[in-house]
């Protein structure tokens, strides 16, 4: 008799009891991932930090390129991602755009992680 022949096979259903706890649905996981993905870049995290530390909790786009050492198109791309994800708001004043944090957005991101 070989080692394989001596194993007792049990039905898959008998190995454990299915969980009755609600789990994250696929669509909800996709939405959360998209929201959190906006944070998954060091430049975007720095942008959030700069805006949060700005006078009055806002920063002009003209003040965001130099600290990052990036060109204006790249900074604008990162800002668009943060606005689209709901972390920043944009207000046009004359020729400049000012960005500020959406109230509660960072807390919402933290809540998405801790509520899994």
Secondary structure, DSSP 8 states (H G I E B T S, - for coil): --HHHH-----GGGS-----S----HHHHHHHHHHHHTTSSHHHHHHHHHHHHSGGGEEEGGGTHHHHT--HHHHHHHHHHHHHHTSEEEEEETTEEEEEE-TTHHHHHHHHHHT-
